[in-house]
């Protein structure tokens, strides 16, 4: 299911932590808190710089051209 960055942000802000089969092709999640999120078979081309991804899981996901500069990936898989 393809989402815009704004649709994806709405789900995150509503507290959703598990995402399966979504595709977000452009946008920025700079400085977002994505701690504890699980991304299963997702496709992203996003800017995650300075985001918190502590304890997050990317399972069979495609992270093409993502930027993780200064992102906190502590205990992420």
N, C-alpha and C positions, 0 to 999 in steps of 0.2 A: 504494500500500500504506500503510494507516494504522498508525502506530506510537505507542505511549505515549512520554512523555518518558524513562522509565526504559529502555525498549527502545532508543531512540535513543542514550542515553548509553552503554549497553553496547557498541553498535557503534563509537562514537567511542573509547571506552576500549580496545577491541580493536585500534585502529589503522586502522579503515576511513576512507578519505579521499574516496571518490566515492560519491555517493548519487543515485539516479535514481527519480523518481516516488513519493517518499515524502511523507506528510502527517503533521505533528505539530501538533496544534491548541492545546495549552496546555502551559506549563512554563517552566522557567528554565534557561538556559545561562550564567548570570552567571559571569564570571571563567573560563570555559572557553577552552582553546586549540583553536581551529578553523582554525589557519593551514594554508593549502594545500589546504583541502577544496574539492570541487566539488559543487554542488547543481544537478541538472539536472531541470527540470520538477517541482520540489518545492513543497509548500504548507506554510508555517509561520505560526504565530501564537505567537511565543516571545519571551522576554526575553533578548536578547543583550548586555545592559549589561555593560560592562567586559570583554567577551570579546575575544580576539585572533582577528581574521579576516584577518590579513595574507595577501595573495596568494590569497584565496579567490575562487571564481567562483559566481555565482548566474545560471544560464542558464535563461531562460524560467520563472522561479520566481515564485510569489506570496508576498510577504512581508507579508501583511495583519496589521495591528496589531502588528508587531514593534517592540521597543524596542531601539535601538542606542546608548543614552546611554553616552558615554565608551568605546564599543567602538573597537578599533583596526582601521580599514578600509584601512590602507595597501596600495596596489596591488591592491585588490580590484576585481572587475568585477561 
